Amino acid sequence: MSQALSYPIASQNALLYVRLSMVAFLWGGTFVAGRVVSGEMPPLVAATARFGLASLVLLYLVWKAEGGLPRLTWRQSVLMGLLGLSGVCLYNLFFFAALAEIPASRTALFVAFNPIAVALVGVLIAQRLPPIGQVAGICVALAGAVIVISGGDVAGLMTDVRQSFGQGELFMLAAVGSWVGYTLLGRKALGSLSPLAATTWAALIGFLLLALGLPLAGPVQVPQLPTFTCTLAIIYLAIGGTVVPFVWYYRGVHSLGPERAAVFTNLVPVFGVALGAAILREPVEVSMLVGGALVIAGVSLTNRG
């Protein structure tokens, strides 16, 4: 009987892993789209446009799937406010600000630090060490991500980072910190809300915070119509980079825990390089294949058993 039950469970886990891998793929594309948008819009305007559209789509989905948004208790309201502030408002401000300062490939490197930061903060909160296999898997995946971004010249990359750790890099470090808060707080929020409802509430609150900040950003100017390419990039960021992956990511956090779900973000820079090769016809280097294999091995090791 137990053996028969294990097959559906294994099938569900396999689907969950596929979805989390797709989350990394979709987020890998956000660096390309974000770079396009940041060239035409200030960070605050770009983030507001992204989550304004995403909130509309999420409201429609939650209405179709669950009959509308559930009412929040006082505790849930506080949690949703923190999620909207950390994972939507602050993260995206830092994300777009970084893309306006440094290349997309460098910003993608910092995504690889997300699972490390999530795991470390989780250890401090729980006051216990994670399993050795999980620690090893995170380190292997991180090493693979660094190899992909550095093109195999890890020493040269680290030297360059030390010499040119400027404003853009600081923005991405702040983005990593914001995402750690979003991931760990999400585990608490999902105890009483569905992933779709939690994502919708967080997106709505984050959008309102971003919109309220627009008048504070400076003199109000008549916005120029974005180009066709920029419009497509915003649509991708809203739907392909927010609606679908945010819901799937929270399902992963709910089922696997924040540390194991977060390690899939190490696939983001790998997919970013792959998309660059496919869309921009950039050459596929040996370092990409080796680093990508290490990332996949690390993700598998972290989630084994």
WOSUL-V386523 format. One record per pair of residues at least 24 apart in sequence whose C-alpha atoms are under 10 Angstrom apart, sorted by the first residue. I is the first residue (numbers start at 1). J is the second residue. D is the distance in Angstrom with one decimal. If there is no record, write none. Layout:
I&J&D / I&J&D
//
This chain:
10&305&10.0 / 13&252&9.5 / 13&255&8.8 / 13&256&9.1 / 13&303&9.7 / 16&248&8.2 / 16&249&9.3 / 16&251&8.0 / 16&252&6.7 / 16&255&8.6 / 16&256&9.2 / 16&261&9.7 / 17&252&8.1 / 17&256&9.8 / 17&261&8.9 / 17&264&8.6 / 17&299&9.5 / 17&300&9.4 / 17&303&9.0 / 19&244&9.6 / 19&245&8.2 / 19&248&6.4 / 19&249&8.1 / 19&251&9.3 / 19&252&8.4 / 20&245&7.9 / 20&246&10.0 / 20&248&6.6 / 20&249&6.3 / 20&250&9.6 / 20&251&8.9 / 20&252&6.8 / 20&253&9.9 / 20&261&7.4 / 20&262&9.2 / 20&263&9.6 / 20&264&6.4 / 20&265&8.4 / 20&267&9.5 / 21&245&9.7 / 21&248&9.9 / 21&249&9.6 / 21&261&9.9 / 21&264&6.4 / 21&265&8.3 / 21&266&9.7 / 21&267&7.2 / 21&268&8.7 / 21&271&9.6 / 21&296&9.7 / 21&299&9.7 / 22&244&9.4 / 22&245&7.6 / 22&248&8.9 / 22&249&9.7 / 22&264&9.5 / 22&267&9.4 / 22&268&9.5 / 22&271&9.6 / 23&240&9.0 / 23&241&8.3 / 23&242&9.4 / 23&244&7.7 / 23&245&4.7 / 23&246&7.8 / 23&247&9.3 / 23&248&7.0 / 23&249&6.8 / 23&264&8.2 / 23&265&8.1 / 23&267&9.1 / 23&268&8.4 / 24&241&9.6 / 24&245&8.0 / 24&249&9.3 / 24&262&10.0 / 24&263&10.0 / 24&264&6.6 / 24&265&5.6 / 24&266&7.7 / 24&267&5.6 / 24&268&4.6 / 24&269&8.4 / 24&270&8.8 / 24&271&7.2 / 24&272&9.0 / 25&240&9.7 / 25&241&9.4 / 25&245&9.2 / 25&264&9.9 / 25&265&9.2 / 25&267&7.4 / 25&268&6.1 / 25&269&8.9 / 25&270&8.5 / 25&271&5.5 / 25&272&7.5 / 25&274&9.4 / 25&275&8.7 / 26&236&9.1 / 26&237&9.0 / 26&239&9.7 / 26&240&6.0 / 26&241&5.7 / 26&242&8.8 / 26&244&8.6 / 26&245&6.9 / 26&268&8.2 / 26&271&8.4 / 26&272&9.1 / 27&108&9.7 / 27&111&9.9 / 27&237&8.7 / 27&240&7.9 / 27&241&5.6 / 27&242&8.3 / 27&245&7.5 / 27&246&9.7 / 27&265&8.5 / 27&267&9.3 / 27&268&6.2 / 27&269&9.0 / 27&271&8.5 / 27&272&8.3 / 28&104&9.9 / 28&108&7.8 / 28&111&9.7 / 28&241&8.7 / 28&265&9.1 / 28&267&8.1 / 28&268&4.7 / 28&269&6.2 / 28&270&7.8 / 28&271&5.4 / 28&272&4.5 / 28&273&8.2 / 28&274&9.0 / 28&275&7.7 / 28&276&9.7 / 29&233&9.6 / 29&236&8.5 / 29&237&8.5 / 29&240&8.5 / 29&241&7.5 / 29&268&8.5 / 29&269&9.5 / 29&271&7.8 / 29&272&6.2 / 29&273&9.6 / 29&274&9.8 / 29&275&7.1 / 29&276&9.0 / 30&104&9.3 / 30&108&9.8 / 30&233&8.3 / 30&234&9.5 / 30&236&7.7 / 30&237&6.1 / 30&238&9.6 / 30&240&8.3 / 30&241&6.0 / 30&242&9.3 / 30&268&9.6 / 30&272&8.6 / 31&95&9.0 / 31&96&9.3 / 31&99&7.8 / 31&103&9.0 / 31&104&5.5 / 31&105&7.9 / 31&106&9.9 / 31&107&7.8 / 31&108&7.2 / 31&237&9.3 / 31&241&9.7 / 31&268&9.5 / 31&269&9.3 / 31&272&7.4 / 32&99&9.5 / 32&103&9.6 / 32&104&6.7 / 32&105&9.1 / 32&233&8.4 / 32&237&9.9 / 32&272&8.0 / 32&275&8.8 / 32&276&8.3 / 33&104&9.5 / 33&229&9.1 / 33&230&7.9 / 33&231&9.9 / 33&232&8.4 / 33&233&4.8 / 33&234&7.3 / 33&235&9.4 / 33&236&7.3 / 33&237&6.8 / 33&241&9.2 / 34&92&10.0 / 34&95&8.3 / 34&96&6.6 / 34&97&10.0 / 34&98&9.9 / 34&99&6.9 / 34&100&8.9 / 34&104&8.3 / 34&230&9.1 / 34&233&7.1 / 34&234&8.0 / 34&236&9.5 / 34&237&7.4 / 34&241&9.9 / 35&95&9.9 / 35&96&7.8 / 35&98&9.4 / 35&99&5.7 / 35&100&7.1 / 35&101&9.8 / 35&102&9.3 / 35&103&7.9 / 35&104&6.6 / 35&230&9.6 / 35&233&9.1 / 36&99&9.2 / 36&100&9.5 / 36&229&7.7 / 36&230&6.1 / 36&231&9.6 / 36&232&9.7 / 36&233&6.9 / 36&234&9.0 / 37&96&8.4 / 37&99&9.3 / 37&100&9.2 / 37&226&8.7 / 37&227&9.5 / 37&229&8.6 / 37&230&5.4 / 37&231&8.2 / 37&232&9.4 / 37&233&6.5 / 37&234&6.9 / 37&237&9.5 / 38&95&9.7 / 38&96&6.2 / 38&97&7.8 / 38&98&9.2 / 38&99&6.6 / 38&100&5.6 / 38&101&9.4 / 38&230&9.0 / 39&96&9.7 / 39&99&8.8 / 39&100&6.8 / 39&230&8.8 / 40&100&9.7 / 40&224&9.2 / 40&225&9.7 / 40&226&7.2 / 40&227&8.4 / 40&230&7.5 / 41&96&9.3 / 41&100&9.4 / 41&223&9.2 / 41&224&9.2 / 41&226&8.3 / 41&230&9.1 / 42&93&9.4 / 42&96&8.0 / 42&97&7.9 / 42&100&8.5 / 42&217&9.6 / 43&92&7.8 / 43&93&5.7 / 43&94&7.9 / 43&95&8.0 / 43&96&4.9 / 43&97&5.4 / 43&98&8.9 / 43&99&8.9 / 43&100&8.0 / 44&89&8.9 / 44&90&9.8 / 44&92&8.2 / 44&93&6.0 / 44&94&9.4 / 44&96&8.0 / 44&97&8.5 / 44&210&6.7 / 44&211&8.4 / 44&213&7.8 / 44&214&6.9 / 44&217&7.8 / 45&93&9.2 / 45&96&9.7 / 45&210&8.2 / 45&211&8.4 / 45&213&9.5 / 45&214&7.2 / 45&217&9.4 / 45&223&9.4 / 46&92&8.7 / 46&93&8.5 / 46&96&7.4 / 46&97&9.9 / 46&210&9.8 / 46&234&7.8 / 46&237&9.8 / 47&88&8.4 / 47&89&7.6 / 47&90&9.6 / 47&91&9.4 / 47&92&5.8 / 47&93&6.4 / 47&94&9.7 / 47&95&8.9 / 47&96&7.3 / 47&97&9.9 / 47&206&9.5 / 47&207&8.1 / 47&210&7.3 / 47&211&9.2 / 47&234&9.2 / 47&237&9.3 / 47&238&9.4 / 48&88&9.6 / 48&89&8.5 / 48&92&9.0 / 48&93&9.2 / 48&206&8.7 / 48&207&6.0 / 48&208&8.4 / 48&209&8.9 / 48&210&5.6 / 48&211&6.1 / 48&212&9.6 / 48&213&9.4 / 48&214&8.5 / 49&207&8.6 / 49&210&9.3 / 49&211&9.1 / 49&231&9.9 / 49&234&7.2 / 49&235&9.1 / 49&237&9.4 / 49&238&8.2 / 50&88&10.0 / 50&92&9.2 / 50&203&9.9 / 50&207&8.6 / 50&233&9.3 / 50&234&5.8 / 50&235&7.3 / 50&236&8.7 / 50&237&6.1 / 50&238&4.8 / 50&239&8.6 / 50&241&9.2 / 50&242&8.3 / 51&88&7.9 / 51&89&9.1 / 51&92&9.4 / 51&203&6.4 / 51&204&7.6 / 51&205&9.7 / 51&206&7.6 / 51&207&5.5 / 51&208&9.2 / 51&210&8.8 / 51&211&9.7 / 51&234&9.4 / 51&237&8.6 / 51&238&6.1 / 51&239&9.3 / 51&242&8.0 / 51&243&9.2 / 52&203&8.3 / 52&204&7.9 / 52&206&9.3 / 52&207&6.0 / 52&208&8.6 / 52&210&9.3 / 52&211&8.7 / 52&238&8.1 / 53&203&9.9 / 53&207&9.4 / 53&234&8.6 / 53&235&7.6 / 53&237&9.3 / 53&238&6.0 / 53&239&8.0 / 53&242&9.8 / 53&243&9.6 / 54&200&8.7 / 54&203&7.4 / 54&204&8.7 / 54&207&9.1 / 54&234&9.7 / 54&235&8.5 / 54&236&9.8 / 54&237&8.4 / 54&238&4.7 / 54&239&6.0 / 54&240&9.5 / 54&241&9.2 / 54&242&6.6 / 54&243&6.0 / 54&244&9.7 / 55&199&9.2 / 55&200&6.5 / 55&201&8.6 / 55&202&9.1 / 55&203&5.8 / 55&204&5.7 / 55&205&9.3 / 55&206&9.4 / 55&207&7.6 / 55&238&8.4 / 55&239&9.6 / 55&242&9.4 / 55&243&8.2 / 56&200&9.1 / 56&203&9.6 / 56&204&8.7 / 56&238&9.7 / 56&243&9.9 / 57&200&9.1 / 57&238&8.6 / 57&239&7.7 / 57&243&7.4 / 58&196&7.7 / 58&197&8.6 / 58&199&8.0 / 58&200&5.6 / 58&201&9.0 / 58&203&8.3 / 58&204&9.0 / 58&238&9.9 / 58&239&9.1 / 58&242&9.5 / 58&243&6.5 / 58&244&9.2 / 58&247&9.5 / 59&196&9.4 / 59&197&8.9 / 59&199&10.0 / 59&200&6.6 / 59&201&9.0 / 59&203&9.7 / 59&204&8.8 / 60&200&9.8 / 61&196&8.1 / 61&197&9.4 / 61&200&9.1 / 61&243&9.4 / 62&194&9.8 / 62&196&6.5 / 62&197&6.5 / 62&199&9.7 / 62&200&7.6 / 63&197&9.7 / 65&196&8.9 / 65&197&9.8 / 66&194&9.3 / 66&196&8.9 / 66&197&8.4 / 68&197&8.5 / 69&193&9.9 / 69&196&9.3 / 69&197&6.2 / 69&198&9.1 / 69&200&8.0 / 69&201&7.8 / 70&193&8.2 / 70&194&9.7 / 70&197&7.3 / 70&198&9.5 / 70&201&9.3 / 72&192&9.8 / 72&193&9.3 / 72&201&9.4 / 75&189&9.3 / 76&188&9.2 / 76&189&6.9 / 76&190&9.9 / 76&192&8.4 / 76&193&8.8 / 76&198&9.5 / 76&201&10.0 / 77&189&9.7 / 77&201&9.0 / 77&202&9.8 / 77&205&9.8 / 78&189&9.8 / 79&182&9.8 / 79&185&7.1 / 79&186&8.2 / 79&188&8.0 / 79&189&6.4 / 79&198&9.5 / 79&201&9.9 / 79&202&8.9 / 80&182&9.8 / 80&185&8.9 / 80&186&8.7 / 80&189&7.4 / 80&198&7.2 / 80&199&8.9 / 80&200&9.5 / 80&201&6.3 / 80&202&5.4 / 80&203&9.1 / 80&204&9.4 / 80&205&7.4 / 80&206&9.2 / 81&201&8.4 / 81&202&6.9 / 81&203&9.8 / 81&204&9.5 / 81&205&6.3 / 81&206&7.8 / 81&209&9.5 / 82&181&8.4 / 82&182&7.8 / 82&185&7.8 / 82&186&9.5 / 82&202&8.2 / 82&205&9.0 / 82&206&9.0 / 83&178&9.3 / 83&179&9.4 / 83&181&7.7 / 83&182&5.4 / 83&183&8.6 / 83&184&9.6 / 83&185&6.8 / 83&186&7.1 / 83&189&8.8 / 83&198&8.8 / 83&199&8.8 / 83&201&8.7 / 83&202&5.5 / 83&203&8.5 / 83&205&8.3 / 83&206&7.8 / 84&182&8.2 / 84&198&9.8 / 84&199&8.9 / 84&200&9.5 / 84&201&7.6 / 84&202&4.2 / 84&203&6.0 / 84&204&7.4 / 84&205&5.1 / 84&206&4.1 / 84&207&7.8 / 84&208&8.9 / 84&209&8.0 / 84&210&9.7 / 85&178&8.5 / 85&181&9.6 / 85&182&8.6 / 85&202&8.0 / 85&203&9.3 / 85&205&7.5 / 85&206&5.6 / 85&207&9.2 / 85&208&9.8 / 85&209&7.3 / 85&210&9.0 / 86&175&8.8 / 86&177&8.5 / 86&178&4.9 / 86&179&6.6 / 86&180&8.5 / 86&181&6.3 / 86&182&5.6 / 86&183&9.3 / 86&185&9.4 / 86&202&9.2 / 86&206&8.2 / 87&175&8.6 / 87&176&9.7 / 87&177&9.5 / 87&178&5.9 / 87&179&5.5 / 87&180&8.4 / 87&181&7.3 / 87&182&4.8 / 87&183&8.0 / 87&185&9.7 / 87&186&9.6 / 87&199&10.0 / 87&202&7.9 / 87&203&8.6 / 87&206&7.9 / 87&246&9.9 / 88&178&8.7 / 88&179&8.8 / 88&182&8.5 / 88&199&9.9 / 88&202&7.1 / 88&203&6.3 / 88&204&9.1 / 88&205&8.4 / 88&206&5.0 / 88&207&7.4 / 88&209&9.1 / 88&210&8.7 / 88&242&9.6 / 89&178&9.1 / 89&202&9.4 / 89&203&8.7 / 89&205&8.5 / 89&206&4.9 / 89&207&7.0 / 89&208&8.9 / 89&209&6.6 / 89&210&5.9 / 89&211&9.6 / 89&213&9.8 / 90&174&8.4 / 90&175&7.1 / 90&177&9.6 / 90&178&6.5 / 90&179&8.9 / 90&206&8.5 / 90&209&9.5 / 90&210&8.8 / 91&171&9.2 / 91&172&8.7 / 91&173&10.0 / 91&174&7.6 / 91&175&4.7 / 91&176&7.6 / 91&177&8.3 / 91&178&5.4 / 91&179&6.5 / 91&180&9.9 / 91&181&10.0 / 91&182&9.1 / 91&206&9.9 / 92&172&10.0 / 92&175&7.5 / 92&178&9.2 / 92&179&9.7 / 92&206&9.6 / 92&210&9.5 / 93&171&8.7 / 93&172&9.9 / 93&174&9.7 / 93&175&8.2 / 93&210&8.7 / 94&168&8.6 / 94&169&9.8 / 94&170&8.8 / 94&171&5.0 / 94&172&6.2 / 94&173&8.6 / 94&174&6.6 / 94&175&5.4 / 94&176&9.1 / 94&178&8.9 / 95&168&9.1 / 95&171&7.0 / 95&172&6.3 / 95&173&9.6 / 95&174&8.8 / 95&175&6.2 / 95&176&9.3 / 96&168&9.6 / 96&171&8.9 / 96&172&9.3 / 96&175&9.8 / 97&167&9.0 / 97&168&7.0 / 97&169&9.9 / 97&170&10.0 / 97&171&6.7 / 97&172&8.5 / 97&175&9.8 / 98&166&10.0 / 98&167&7.6 / 98&168&4.3 / 98&169&6.8 / 98&170&8.0 / 98&171&5.4 / 98&172&6.0 / 98&173&9.5 / 98&174&9.8 / 98&175&8.9 / 99&168&7.3 / 99&169&9.6 / 99&171&9.1 / 99&172&8.9 / 100&168&7.7 / 101&166&8.9 / 101&167&7.3 / 101&168&5.0 / 101&169&8.5 / 101&171&9.2 / 102&166&9.1 / 102&167&8.8 / 102&168&5.7 / 102&169&7.7 / 102&172&9.8 / 103&168&9.1 / 104&269&9.7 / 104&272&8.8 / 105&148&9.8 / 105&149&6.7 / 105&150&9.2 / 105&269&7.6 / 105&272&7.7 / 105&273&7.8 / 105&276&9.7 / 106&149&7.4 / 106&150&9.1 / 106&157&9.8 / 106&161&9.4 / 106&168&9.3 / 106&169&8.3 / 106&172&9.4 / 106&269&9.3 / 107&149&9.8 / 107&168&8.2 / 107&169&7.5 / 107&171&9.3 / 107&172&6.5 / 107&173&9.5 / 107&175&10.0 / 107&269&9.0 / 108&145&9.1 / 108&146&9.8 / 108&149&7.8 / 108&172&9.1 / 108&266&9.5 / 108&268&7.1 / 108&269&5.2 / 108&270&8.9 / 108&271&9.9 / 108&272&7.5 / 108&273&9.3 / 109&142&9.5 / 109&145&7.1 / 109&146&6.7 / 109&147&9.7 / 109&148&8.8 / 109&149&6.2 / 109&150&8.7 / 109&172&9.4 / 109&266&9.0 / 109&268&8.9 / 109&269&6.4 / 109&270&9.6 / 110&145&9.5 / 110&146&9.3 / 110&149&9.9 / 110&169&8.3 / 110&172&6.5 / 110&173&7.1 / 110&175&8.9 / 110&176&7.3 / 110&266&9.6 / 110&269&8.9 / 111&142&9.6 / 111&145&9.0 / 111&172&8.4 / 111&173&9.2 / 111&175&9.0 / 111&176&7.0 / 111&179&9.6 / 111&262&10.0 / 111&265&6.6 / 111&266&6.8 / 111&267&9.1 / 111&268&7.1 / 111&269&7.3 / 112&138&9.5 / 112&141&8.1 / 112&142&5.8 / 112&143&8.9 / 112&144&9.2 / 112&145&6.2 / 112&146&7.6 / 112&149&9.9 / 112&176&9.3 / 112&262&9.5 / 112&263&8.3 / 112&264&9.2 / 112&265&6.5 / 112&266&4.8 / 112&267&8.0 / 112&268&7.7 / 112&269&7.4 / 112&270&9.9 / 112&295&9.9 / 113&138&9.7 / 113&142&7.2 / 113&145&9.4 / 113&146&9.8 / 113&173&8.9 / 113&176&7.2 / 113&177&9.7 / 113&180&9.9 / 113&262&9.8 / 113&263&9.3 / 113&265&8.9 / 113&266&8.0 / 114&142&9.5 / 114&173&9.5 / 114&175&9.3 / 114&176&5.8 / 114&177&8.1 / 114&178&9.8 / 114&179&7.3 / 114&180&6.7 / 114&183&9.6 / 114&259&9.5 / 114&262&6.8 / 114&263&7.7 / 114&264&9.6 / 114&265&7.1 / 114&266&8.0 / 115&139&9.4 / 115&141&9.4 / 115&142&8.5 / 115&176&9.4 / 115&179&9.8 / 115&180&8.2 / 115&183&9.8 / 115&258&8.6 / 115&259&6.3 / 115&260&8.0 / 115&261&8.3 / 115&262&4.9 / 115&263&4.8 / 115&264&8.0 / 115&265&7.1 / 115&266&7.5 / 116&141&9.9 / 116&142&8.0 / 116&180&9.5 / 116&259&8.4 / 116&262&8.6 / 116&263&7.9 / 116&266&9.8 / 117&176&7.8 / 117&177&7.7 / 117&179&9.3 / 117&180&6.6 / 117&181&9.9 / 117&259&9.2 / 117&262&9.4 / 118&176&9.2 / 118&177&8.8 / 118&179&8.5 / 118&180&5.3 / 118&181&8.2 / 118&182&9.8 / 118&183&7.5 / 118&184&7.3 / 118&258&7.2 / 118&259&6.0 / 118&260&9.5 / 118&261&9.8 / 118&262&7.1 / 118&263&8.9 / 119&180&9.1 / 119&184&9.7 / 119&258&8.0 / 119&259&5.3 / 119&260&8.6 / 119&262&8.5 / 119&263&9.0 / 120&180&9.8 / 120&259&9.1 / 121&180&8.0 / 121&181&9.2 / 121&184&8.6 / 121&259&9.6 / 122&180&9.4 / 122&184&7.6 / 122&258&8.3 / 122&259&7.5 / 123&259&9.7 / 125&184&9.9 / 130&259&9.1 / 131&302&9.1 / 132&302&9.2 / 133&298&9.5 / 133&301&6.5 / 133&302&6.1 / 133&303&8.7 / 133&304&8.3 / 134&259&8.6 / 134&260&7.8 / 134&263&9.4 / 134&298&8.7 / 134&299&9.0 / 134&300&9.6 / 134&301&6.8 / 134&302&4.3 / 134&303&7.3 / 134&304&8.5 / 135&259&9.8 / 135&298&9.5 / 135&301&9.2 / 135&302&7.3 / 136&298&7.5 / 136&299&9.9 / 136&301&7.6 / 136&302&7.3 / 137&260&9.6 / 137&263&8.4 / 137&294&9.4 / 137&295&8.7 / 137&296&9.5 / 137&297&7.4 / 137&298&4.1 / 137&299&6.1 / 137&300&7.4 / 137&301&4.9 / 137&302&4.5 / 137&303&8.2 / 137&304&9.3 / 138&259&9.0 / 138&260&8.8 / 138&262&9.4 / 138&263&6.3 / 138&264&9.4 / 138&266&8.5 / 138&295&8.7 / 138&297&9.7 / 138&298&5.9 / 138&299&7.1 / 138&300&9.8 / 138&301&8.2 / 138&302&6.4 / 138&303&9.9 / 139&263&9.6 / 139&294&9.8 / 139&295&9.3 / 139&298&7.2 / 139&299&9.8 / 139&302&9.5 / 140&266&9.9 / 140&291&9.5 / 140&293&9.9 / 140&294&6.2 / 140&295&6.6 / 140&296&9.0 / 140&297&7.4 / 140&298&4.9 / 140&299&8.3 / 140&301&8.7 / 140&302&9.3 / 141&263&7.6 / 141&264&8.7 / 141&265&9.4 / 141&266&6.1 / 141&267&8.1 / 141&291&8.4 / 141&292&8.6 / 141&293&8.9 / 141&294&5.8 / 141&295&3.9 / 141&296&6.9 / 141&297&7.0 / 141&298&4.3 / 141&299&6.3 / 141&300&9.2 / 141&301&9.1 / 141&302&9.0 / 142&263&8.7 / 142&265&9.7 / 142&266&6.4 / 142&267&9.3 / 142&291&9.2 / 142&294&8.5 / 142&295&6.9 / 142&298&7.9 / 142&299&9.7 / 143&266&9.4 / 143&291&7.4 / 143&292&9.8 / 143&294&7.3 / 143&295&7.5 / 143&298&9.0 / 144&266&8.2 / 144&267&9.1 / 144&269&9.6 / 144&270&8.6 / 144&287&9.0 / 144&288&8.6 / 144&289&9.5 / 144&290&7.3 / 144&291&3.9 / 144&292&6.1 / 144&293&7.3 / 144&294&4.7 / 144&295&4.9 / 144&296&8.5 / 144&297&9.0 / 144&298&8.2 / 145&265&9.7 / 145&266&6.1 / 145&267&7.3 / 145&268&8.4 / 145&269&6.3 / 145&270&6.5 / 145&287&10.0 / 145&288&8.9 / 145&290&9.8 / 145&291&6.0 / 145&292&7.1 / 145&293&9.7 / 145&294&7.9 / 145&295&6.3 / 145&296&9.9 / 146&266&9.4 / 146&269&8.7 / 146&270&9.5 / 146&287&9.8 / 146&288&9.9 / 146&291&7.5 / 146&292&9.9 / 146&295&9.6 / 147&270&9.5 / 147&286&10.0 / 147&287&6.2 / 147&288&7.2 / 147&289&9.5 / 147&290&7.8 / 147&291&5.2 / 147&292&8.4 / 147&294&9.0 / 147&295&9.6 / 148&269&7.2 / 148&270&6.3 / 148&271&9.8 / 148&272&9.6 / 148&273&7.6 / 148&274&9.9 / 148&285&8.9 / 148&286&9.1 / 148&287&5.7 / 148&288&4.8 / 148&289&7.9 / 148&290&7.8 / 148&291&5.1 / 148&292&6.8 / 148&293&10.0 / 148&294&9.7 / 148&295&9.3 / 149&269&6.9 / 149&270&7.9 / 149&272&9.3 / 149&273&7.8 / 149&287&8.7 / 149&288&8.0 / 149&291&8.7 / 150&287&8.2 / 150&288&9.2 / 150&291&9.7 / 151&284&10.0 / 151&285&7.4 / 151&286&8.2 / 151&287&5.4 / 151&288&6.9 / 151&291&9.0 / 152&285&8.9 / 152&286&8.1 / 152&287&5.0 / 152&288&8.0 / 152&290&8.9 / 152&291&8.3 / 153&287&8.8 / 179&262&9.7 / 180&258&9.1 / 180&259&9.9 / 180&262&9.0 / 182&258&9.8 / 183&249&9.1 / 183&250&8.1 / 183&253&7.5 / 183&257&9.3 / 183&258&6.0 / 183&259&8.7 / 183&261&9.0 / 183&262&7.7 / 184&253&8.6 / 184&257&8.8 / 184&258&6.1 / 184&259&8.7 / 184&262&9.8 / 185&258&9.2 / 186&249&10.0 / 186&250&7.1 / 186&253&7.4 / 186&254&8.2 / 186&257&9.8 / 186&258&8.2 / 187&250&8.1 / 187&251&9.8 / 187&252&9.9 / 187&253&6.3 / 187&254&6.2 / 187&255&9.5 / 187&256&10.0 / 187&257&7.2 / 187&258&6.9 / 188&254&9.1 / 189&250&9.8 / 189&254&9.4 / 190&250&7.9 / 190&251&8.7 / 190&253&8.5 / 190&254&6.4 / 190&255&9.9 / 191&254&8.1 / 194&247&9.2 / 194&250&8.8 / 194&251&8.4 / 194&254&9.2 / 195&246&8.4 / 195&247&5.6 / 195&248&7.7 / 195&249&8.5 / 195&250&5.5 / 195&251&5.8 / 195&252&9.3 / 195&253&9.2 / 195&254&8.0 / 196&243&9.0 / 196&244&9.5 / 196&246&8.5 / 196&247&5.5 / 196&248&8.7 / 196&250&8.3 / 196&251&8.7 / 197&247&8.8 / 198&246&9.7 / 198&247&8.4 / 198&250&8.4 / 199&242&9.3 / 199&243&8.1 / 199&244&10.0 / 199&246&6.6 / 199&247&6.1 / 199&248&9.7 / 199&249&9.7 / 199&250&7.8 / 200&243&8.6 / 200&246&9.4 / 200&247&8.8 / 203&242&8.9 / 203&243&9.1 / 203&246&9.6 / 256&303&8.3 / 259&302&9.0 / 259&303&9.8 / 260&299&8.3 / 260&302&6.5 / 260&303&6.3 / 260&304&9.9 / 261&299&9.3 / 261&302&9.5 / 261&303&8.7 / 262&299&9.7 / 263&295&9.2 / 263&298&8.3 / 263&299&6.3 / 263&300&9.7 / 263&302&7.6 / 263&303&8.9 / 264&295&8.7 / 264&296&8.8 / 264&298&9.2 / 264&299&6.2 / 264&300&9.4 / 264&302&9.5 / 264&303&9.7 / 265&295&9.8 / 265&299&9.3 / 266&292&9.4 / 266&295&6.5 / 266&296&8.7 / 266&298&8.9 / 266&299&8.0 / 267&291&10.0 / 267&292&7.7 / 267&294&10.0 / 267&295&6.4 / 267&296&7.4 / 267&298&9.9 / 267&299&8.4 / 268&295&9.8 / 269&295&9.8 / 270&295&8.0 / 270&296&9.6
//
